[in-house]
């Protein structure tokens, strides 16, 4: 599953210095629209979805932690992936990114359609990759140069989960993550 996530991240980057066509949103400063700054240095991504939240999201697998180099963000990015098979087969990845801000997603440099949303009162973006239909991501601007990324991936059953549903699942998962984060920070 992490391989597919890595492929998405590779698909979102630019090739030979030229971005893939997308509807770029203009770069914005989100500091003034953030209800408060929530630093995420040292936060364990596996702590951001409680057992009850995972059950509500249909995630019955054990959370798996990974701290590997990222193709999209500088340095290693702590990530937690949890899967579920009922009522549908999905995987949810939660990344704690302390090396890049939401501007990466609002700059138009990714091969993704990006639309702004609000998650738990924080500025966020839904990133729909243009090359991978079985995936959707939501990034939440929590502090300058820091974000939470929530990725939802189709688990491979037939028929496939429509991308619009994956994006709704990503937004719902991001809301749950932010609820937990705001309760501990």
N, C-alpha and C positions, 0 to 999 in steps of 0.2 A: 504494500500500500504506500509506503514512504517513497518507493521508486516512482509511482504515479505522481505523487505530490512534487517530487523533484522535477519530473518532466513538465508539470505545470509551471513551476517556477522558471525552468529553462525556457518554456514557451512564452513567458511574459517578458523576457528580457529583449533588448534590441539586438539586431543582427547587423554586423559591420557598421555600427554607429548610426544606423537610420531606423527610427521607430516604425513599427508596423502601423498601418492606418487604424485609427480608433477615434472616437469622439473625445478629444482631449478636453478635460475641464481646466479652466484657468487656474494657475497656482494661487493658493489662498493662504493667508495666515489664519490659523485656527486657534491661536492662543486666546483671542478675545471671545471665542464662542465656546470654549471649553468651560464647563461649570466650575471646574477646579483642576488642578494639576495632580495626577496620580502617578508618581514615579514607580516603575516596575522593576528596578534593579533588584536582582536576587529572588524574584518571585518564581516559584515552581509552577510551570504551566499545568502540571497534573493536579494542582490544588484548586484550579479555577472552575472546575465542574464538580460539584458535590455528587455523592452517590445518588441522592434523590433527583438532582437535575439530570444526571446521566440516564436514570430510569425513565424520566419524563420525555427525554429526547429519543428513547428507544436504543440506548447504548448499553449493551449488556456485557461487552468485552472488558478485559482489564486494561486500564490506562497504561500506555507504554511511553516512557520518557526517552528522548533522544536529544543530543546536544552536538550537532554536526555543522560543518560549514554550510552556508546557504549560497545558492546561486543568485539569489535576488538581493539579499541583505549582506552588509559587510560582517565578516567574522562568523563565529558559531552562533546559532540561534537555538535556544532551548525550545523544544516542542514536545507536546504530549498528544498521542493519537489513541483514540478509543473507537472501537467498532461496535456495530449492532446489526442484528439480523431480523428482528421483528419490531415493527410491522414491515420494515423494508431493510435491505442490506445497504448500510452506509458506513463511512468512517468520518470522524470529526477530528481535525487536528487543531490544536491551540498553540500558537507560537507567541513567545514573549520577546519582542524585538526592542532592544535598547540601543541599536546602532543606526536606525533610520526612522524618519518621521513619515507621516501620511503624505507629505509632498511628493514622495516617489509615485504615489498612486494618482495624484491630482495633476501631475506634470504632463501627461499625455505620452510618456515614454514607454509604456507597457503595451503589449499586444493583448489588450483587454478593453472591453467596454466598461467604463467606470461611471457609476452614478452615486451622488451623495445621498446619505441617509443619516439619521440620528439614532444612536444606540445608547440607552440609559442617559440621555441628555448630552452625550458627547458626540462631536462630529465624527462621522465614519463614512466609509465608501464601500459599495458592493462592487467587486471586480469580477466580471464575467469574461473568462478567457475566450479569445476569438478562435483558438485552435483546439480546445479540449471541452467537449460538450458535457462530460460526466463530472464536472467540477464547478464549484463556485467559492469565492472567498469574500470575507468581510474584514476590513481593517478599521480599528477604532483608535482615534487620536487621543492618547491619555496624558501625554506630556511632551514638551519640546524634544524632538528627536527620538521619541519612543511611541510604540504602538503595539496593540494586541491584534494578531491576525487569527481569524477563525476560518478554517477551510472545511468544506463538506464535499465528500467524494462518493460517487455512486459505487456500491459494493459489487456490481457486476451481474446481478440477476437480470433475467429477461421478464418483462420488457424493462428497458432502462428507465431510471427515474428522470423525468423531464428536468432540464436545467433550471427552469423557473422554480420548481419545488426545491431543488438543491439550494438555490439562493434564499428561499424562504427559511429553509432549515438552517442555513448559515446565519441569517439574521436572528432567528430564535436562539440559536446556540450562543451567539455573541451577546445577546441580552442576558442570558444565564451567566455567562462568564463575567460580564460587568457587574451583575448583581453580587456575585461572590467577591470579586475584587473590591468593590466599594464597601462591602461589609467588613473586610479585613484591613483596609488601608484608610 
